[in-house]
Amino acid sequence: MPHYHAVVWLDHAEARVFQFNAAETESNTVHAHASQHGAAHGSPRVHHKSGVIGAGKVQEEPDFFNRVAAALQGAGEVLIAGPGQAKMEFVKHLAKHEKTLSGKVMAVEAMDHATDGQIVAHARDYFARSDRMRPQIG
């Protein structure tokens, strides 16, 4: 059952999606497909510049981002967090391919690796502060 608030913590290897309210949390983990080069080295997204044509950057994975967006369906407000550039690449993907969901993104924040509990606690705190700042309708 989707909840109004959601947080996604993502890097290039996985996305941890949490939809929650004050009492409940539902979680889903979406894994990126391992690249052929990275899988040989035990890391799902390692991309070595040497011997590889291109700039040596990790390539965007539209299928991964589509699956993350699907895990966020039903959420009314979304917080996106994570280390590195994956979170910004995801935001760009949403703006281009998932305009409705893109409009529900409230903030994008840098966050190092964290436990599931730390991610949800941070998101609950963020939305509690955010909700207090908005005018109340009714």
Beta strands, then each sheet from edge to edge (+ up, - down):
strand 1: 5-10
strand 2: 14-20
strand 3: 25-31
strand 4: 77-82
strand 5: 105-110
sheet 1: 3+ 2- 1+ 4+ 5+
end
